[in-house]
Amino acid sequence: MRDHQHVINANTLRDRILQLESEHSGLDRLIDKVSDDPGIDDLEIKRLKKRKLKVKDTIILLQLQLEPDARA
């Protein structure tokens, strides 16, 4: 039963990592797009970049939970 729970948790972590990687890519594309728009406030770009960094940090933390011995 414990092994089954471990598999479920690992699958949940993998699914969440995939979601976050997709969000990270989307933020990257959005930042590129809005950076070329002179009407976009620098503060908005900074906010998007900060969000992107937080998402990346969360991905790394989840990956470490999956493979605690792996180095990011």
C-alpha positions in Angstrom: 0.0 0.0 0.0 2.8 2.4 0.8 4.5 1.8 -2.6 1.2 2.5 -4.3 0.9 5.8 -2.4 4.5 6.6 -3.4 3.6 6.0 -7.1 0.5 8.2 -6.8 2.5 11.0 -5.2 5.3 10.7 -7.8 2.7 10.9 -10.6 1.1 13.9 -9.0 4.5 15.6 -8.7 5.3 14.9 -12.3 1.9 16.2 -13.5 2.4 19.4 -11.5 5.9 19.8 -12.9 4.6 19.5 -16.4 1.9 22.2 -15.6 4.5 24.5 -14.2 6.9 24.0 -17.2 4.0 24.9 -19.5 3.3 28.0 -17.4 7.0 28.9 -17.4 7.2 28.6 -21.2 4.0 30.7 -21.6 5.5 33.4 -19.4 8.7 33.3 -21.4 6.7 33.9 -24.6 4.6 36.6 -23.0 7.6 38.4 -21.7 9.2 38.3 -25.2 6.0 39.6 -26.7 5.3 42.4 -24.3 9.0 43.5 -24.2 8.6 44.7 -27.8 5.5 46.7 -26.9 6.4 50.3 -26.0 3.0 50.7 -24.3 3.8 48.1 -21.7 5.0 49.4 -18.3 8.4 48.2 -17.1 6.8 47.3 -13.8 4.5 44.8 -15.6 7.5 43.2 -17.3 9.3 43.0 -14.0 6.2 41.4 -12.4 6.1 38.8 -15.2 9.8 38.0 -14.8 9.4 37.6 -11.1 6.5 35.2 -11.6 8.6 33.2 -14.1 11.4 32.9 -11.6 9.0 31.7 -8.9 7.6 29.1 -11.2 11.1 27.9 -12.0 12.0 27.7 -8.3 8.9 25.7 -7.7 9.8 23.3 -10.5 13.2 22.7 -9.0 11.8 22.1 -5.6 9.3 19.6 -6.9 12.0 17.8 -9.0 14.1 17.5 -5.8 11.1 15.9 -4.1 11.0 13.4 -6.9 14.7 12.7 -6.9 16.2 14.0 -3.6 19.7 13.0 -4.6 19.6 14.8 -7.9 21.3 18.2 -8.2 19.4 21.0 -10.0 
